[in-house]
Amino acid sequence: MIYVGTCGFSYKEWIGPFYPRTAKPSAMLEFYARKFAAVEIDSSAYGVPSQRSVASMVARTPVTFRFTFKLPQTVTHPADPNSLVVHDDVKLLLESVQPAIERGKLGGLLAQFPNGFKPEGNREAYLRRVLDVLESVPVAIEFRNERWQRPETLAMLREMGASYVNVDMPRLEGLLHASSEVTGPIGYVRFHGRNAKTWWRGTNVTRYDYLYDERELAPWAARIADIEAEARDTYVFFNNHANGKAAKNAEMMELLLEDSYGPAAEEVVARPEPAADMAQTSFNFNDLGA
């Protein structure tokens, strides 16, 4: 099954472009879950959410909804780049997502390493230590340095049971190029936009301020189909979050996939459950001003 969504959902600047203009932050997740079947929680990269917070998100989404959570930067961006000590936040995150695991809503965890994390020294050993802690859940590994994009890396991840994250990003020296690799139980794709001018010097907003057009996304529909053919489940998330562009492109990708699969799309591309099937949520349209 292919799950398409965005990296994060709680953005004030999405009010208007995506959420109704009277939307309250407390109702954003329920509205989002009526549009997409999965979300990648990126806020966990900056602080481990409480188990209570995760339980609340789980309770406010349909039974078929899926979450992935990003590992804390204390784990993926360690203060000492040569240390083999894995921060305890990795264990705390695993504990906090238990409600999602228990309800069958955890798609996996994402470990996004920075450009400075290179295949040299003891970095492979460090990666193994991180995965040892997380052996009970699917983990997807995103590299930002092209030196990892080689057969040896794919073989290593297969041996570790981890999934390779395929990415779309600016075509700049040192960055990864498009791929359709599957090395673990889940397939994973992230779209970061192609804003080359601000990639190295921009902020977390300007770096990802990019709107794909259909011509740019069409080749990815075929790659995603290749991934889906090998993976148990495939997660496709858009990180070009500025001003709701991620949501617009996620919708575009869903249409491309549905067109590509034709009648079979119903069995392959996950779609939000109808409102009648969302009895478990506390959604209230009044919170949206609808």
C-alpha positions as CSV (number, residue, x, y, z in Angstrom):
1,M,0.0,0.0,0.0
2,I,1.2,3.5,-0.8
3,Y,0.7,6.3,1.7
4,V,1.1,9.8,0.5
5,G,1.2,12.8,2.9
6,T,3.4,15.7,4.1
7,C,6.2,16.2,6.5
8,G,4.3,17.8,9.4
9,F,0.8,19.2,9.4
10,S,0.7,22.0,12.0
11,Y,1.7,25.1,10.2
12,K,0.1,28.5,10.7
13,E,0.9,29.5,7.1
14,W,-1.2,26.6,5.8
15,I,-4.3,28.4,7.1
16,G,-5.8,29.7,3.9
17,P,-3.8,27.7,1.3
18,F,-4.8,24.3,2.9
19,Y,-6.8,24.7,6.1
20,P,-10.0,26.9,6.3
21,R,-9.2,30.5,7.3
22,T,-11.0,30.0,10.6
23,A,-9.2,26.8,11.5
24,K,-8.0,26.3,15.1
25,P,-4.6,24.5,15.6
26,S,-6.4,21.9,17.8
27,A,-8.5,20.8,14.8
28,M,-5.7,20.7,12.2
29,L,-4.9,17.0,12.5
30,E,-8.5,15.9,12.1
31,F,-8.9,18.1,9.0
32,Y,-5.6,16.8,7.6
33,A,-6.7,13.2,8.1
34,R,-9.7,13.8,5.9
35,K,-7.3,14.7,3.1
36,F,-4.4,12.3,3.5
37,A,-3.8,8.8,4.9
38,A,-0.5,9.4,6.6
39,V,1.7,12.1,8.1
40,E,5.4,12.3,9.0
41,I,5.8,13.9,12.4
42,D,8.9,16.1,12.1
43,S,8.6,18.0,15.4
44,S,10.0,14.9,17.2
45,A,13.4,15.9,15.7
46,Y,13.5,18.9,18.1
47,G,12.0,17.3,21.2
48,V,10.6,13.8,22.1
49,P,6.8,14.1,22.3
50,S,5.1,12.8,25.4
51,Q,3.3,9.4,25.2
52,R,0.1,11.3,26.1
53,S,0.6,13.6,23.1
54,V,1.1,10.6,20.7
55,A,-1.9,8.8,22.2
56,S,-4.0,11.9,21.5
57,M,-2.9,12.0,17.9
58,V,-3.7,8.3,17.5
59,A,-7.1,8.7,19.0
60,R,-8.0,11.7,16.7
61,T,-7.3,9.9,13.4
62,P,-9.0,7.1,11.5
63,V,-8.2,3.4,12.2
64,T,-6.3,3.1,8.9
65,F,-4.2,6.3,9.3
66,R,-0.4,6.0,9.6
67,F,2.3,8.0,11.4
68,T,6.0,8.0,11.0
69,F,8.2,9.9,13.5
70,K,11.5,11.6,12.9
71,L,14.3,10.7,15.3
72,P,15.5,13.5,17.6
73,Q,18.5,15.4,16.3
74,T,20.3,14.5,19.5
75,V,20.6,11.1,17.9
76,T,21.1,12.0,14.2
77,H,23.2,15.1,14.8
78,P,25.3,14.2,17.8
79,A,27.3,16.9,19.5
80,D,30.4,14.7,19.1
81,P,30.5,13.5,15.5
82,N,33.0,10.8,16.4
83,S,31.3,9.4,19.4
84,L,29.7,5.9,19.4
85,V,27.4,6.9,22.3
86,V,23.8,7.0,21.2
87,H,21.7,9.6,23.1
88,D,19.0,8.2,25.3
89,D,16.4,10.2,23.4
90,V,16.2,7.3,20.9
91,K,14.9,5.1,23.7
92,L,12.5,7.8,24.9
93,L,11.1,8.2,21.4
94,L,10.5,4.5,21.1
95,E,8.6,4.6,24.4
96,S,6.6,7.6,23.4
97,V,5.3,6.1,20.1
98,Q,3.9,3.0,21.9
99,P,0.3,4.2,21.5
100,A,0.8,4.3,17.7
101,I,2.4,0.8,17.8
102,E,-0.4,-0.6,19.9
103,R,-3.1,0.7,17.5
104,G,-1.3,-0.5,14.4
105,K,-0.7,3.1,13.2
106,L,3.1,3.3,13.3
107,G,4.5,3.2,9.8
108,G,8.1,3.5,11.0
109,L,10.7,5.9,12.3
110,L,12.9,8.2,10.2
111,A,16.5,8.8,10.9
112,Q,17.7,11.8,8.8
113,F,21.4,12.3,9.0
114,P,23.1,15.6,8.0
115,N,25.4,16.3,5.0
116,G,28.3,16.0,7.4
117,F,27.5,12.4,8.3
118,K,29.7,10.6,5.8
119,P,30.7,6.9,5.2
120,E,34.0,7.1,7.0
121,G,35.5,6.4,10.4
122,N,33.1,4.8,12.8
123,R,29.9,6.2,11.3
124,E,28.7,2.8,10.1
125,A,29.3,1.4,13.7
126,Y,27.3,4.3,15.1
127,L,24.4,3.7,12.7
128,R,24.4,0.0,13.8
129,R,24.1,1.1,17.4
130,V,21.1,3.3,16.7
131,L,19.4,0.5,14.8
132,D,20.1,-2.0,17.5
133,V,17.9,0.1,19.9
134,L,15.1,0.3,17.3
135,E,15.2,-3.3,16.1
136,S,11.5,-3.8,17.0
137,V,10.2,-1.2,14.5
138,P,10.7,-0.3,10.9
139,V,13.4,2.4,10.5
140,A,14.1,4.4,7.3
141,I,17.5,6.0,6.9
142,E,17.9,9.3,5.0
143,F,21.4,10.3,4.0
144,R,22.2,13.9,2.8
145,N,25.7,13.2,1.5
146,E,26.0,11.5,-2.0
147,R,28.9,9.4,-0.8
148,W,26.4,7.1,0.8
149,Q,24.7,6.5,-2.5
150,R,26.6,3.4,-3.5
151,P,26.0,-0.4,-3.6
152,E,27.9,-0.9,-0.4
153,T,25.4,1.2,1.5
154,L,22.4,-0.7,0.1
155,A,24.0,-4.0,1.1
156,M,24.7,-2.7,4.6
157,L,21.1,-1.5,5.1
158,R,19.7,-4.8,3.8
159,E,21.9,-6.6,6.3
160,M,20.7,-4.3,9.1
161,G,17.1,-4.6,8.0
162,A,16.7,-0.8,7.6
163,S,15.1,1.0,4.7
164,Y,16.8,3.4,2.3
165,V,15.1,6.8,1.9
166,N,14.8,7.9,-1.7
167,V,14.9,11.7,-2.1
168,D,14.2,14.4,-4.5
169,M,16.3,17.5,-3.9
170,P,18.2,20.2,-5.9
171,R,20.7,18.8,-8.4
172,L,23.7,20.2,-6.6
173,E,27.2,18.7,-6.2
174,G,27.3,16.5,-3.1
175,L,23.6,15.8,-2.9
176,L,21.8,12.5,-3.7
177,H,20.1,11.9,-7.0
178,A,16.7,10.3,-7.7
179,S,16.4,6.6,-7.0
180,S,13.9,3.8,-6.3
181,E,15.8,1.6,-3.8
182,V,14.2,-0.8,-1.3
183,T,16.4,-2.3,1.4
184,G,14.0,-3.0,4.2
185,P,10.3,-3.8,4.9
186,I,9.0,-0.3,4.0
187,G,9.7,1.9,1.0
188,Y,10.3,5.6,1.8
189,V,10.4,8.7,-0.4
190,R,10.8,12.3,0.6
191,F,10.5,15.4,-1.6
192,H,12.5,18.4,-0.5
193,G,11.9,20.7,-3.5
194,R,14.6,21.9,-5.9
195,N,15.3,25.3,-4.6
196,A,19.1,25.3,-5.4
197,K,19.6,29.0,-4.6
198,T,18.7,28.7,-0.9
199,W,19.6,25.0,-0.2
200,W,22.9,25.7,1.5
201,R,22.2,29.2,3.0
202,G,18.5,29.3,3.4
203,T,16.4,28.8,6.5
204,N,14.2,25.8,7.2
205,V,11.4,27.7,5.4
206,T,13.2,29.2,2.4
207,R,15.3,26.1,1.7
208,Y,12.1,24.1,1.1
209,D,10.1,26.9,-0.5
210,Y,9.3,25.2,-3.8
211,L,6.3,24.0,-5.8
212,Y,6.7,21.0,-8.1
213,D,4.8,20.9,-11.3
214,E,3.3,17.8,-12.8
215,R,6.1,17.4,-15.3
216,E,8.6,17.1,-12.4
217,L,6.6,14.7,-10.4
218,A,5.5,12.3,-13.2
219,P,8.7,10.3,-13.4
220,W,8.4,9.7,-9.6
221,A,5.1,8.0,-10.0
222,A,6.9,5.2,-11.9
223,R,9.7,5.1,-9.3
224,I,7.2,4.8,-6.5
225,A,5.4,2.0,-8.3
226,D,8.7,0.2,-8.5
227,I,9.2,0.7,-4.8
228,E,5.7,-0.4,-4.0
229,A,6.2,-3.7,-5.9
230,E,9.0,-4.6,-3.5
231,A,8.0,-3.1,-0.2
232,R,5.4,-4.1,2.3
233,D,4.2,-0.5,2.6
234,T,5.5,2.6,0.9
235,Y,5.5,6.1,2.4
236,V,5.7,9.2,0.3
237,F,6.1,12.6,2.0
238,F,6.5,16.1,0.8
239,N,8.8,18.4,2.8
240,N,8.3,21.6,0.7
241,H,6.1,22.9,3.5
242,A,6.3,26.7,2.9
243,N,2.8,28.1,2.4
244,G,1.1,24.7,2.0
245,K,3.0,23.7,-1.1
246,A,3.6,20.3,0.3
247,A,-0.1,19.6,0.6
248,K,-0.7,20.8,-2.9
249,N,2.0,18.5,-4.3
250,A,0.9,15.6,-2.2
251,E,-2.5,15.9,-3.7
252,M,-0.9,16.1,-7.2
253,M,1.1,12.9,-6.5
254,E,-2.0,11.0,-5.4
255,L,-3.7,11.9,-8.7
256,L,-0.7,10.8,-10.7
257,L,-0.5,7.5,-8.9
258,E,-4.3,6.9,-9.3
259,D,-4.0,7.6,-13.0
260,S,-1.0,5.4,-13.3
261,Y,-2.6,2.4,-11.5
262,G,-6.0,2.9,-13.0
263,P,-8.7,0.6,-11.6
264,A,-6.1,-1.1,-9.3
265,A,-5.4,2.2,-7.5
266,E,-8.1,1.5,-5.0
267,E,-6.2,-1.5,-3.7
268,V,-2.8,0.2,-3.9
269,V,-3.0,3.9,-3.0
270,A,-4.3,4.6,0.5
271,R,-7.0,7.1,0.8
272,P,-8.6,8.8,3.8
273,E,-11.6,7.0,5.3
274,P,-15.0,8.5,4.7
275,A,-16.4,10.7,7.4
276,A,-18.8,7.9,8.5
277,D,-15.8,5.7,9.4
278,M,-14.2,8.2,11.7
279,A,-16.3,7.7,14.7
280,Q,-13.2,7.2,16.9
281,T,-12.1,10.8,16.4
282,S,-13.2,13.9,18.3
283,F,-13.5,15.9,15.1
284,N,-15.8,18.9,15.3
285,F,-16.4,21.0,12.2
286,N,-17.2,24.0,14.4
287,D,-13.5,24.1,15.3
288,L,-12.8,24.9,11.7
289,G,-15.5,27.5,11.4
290,A,-17.2,25.4,8.7
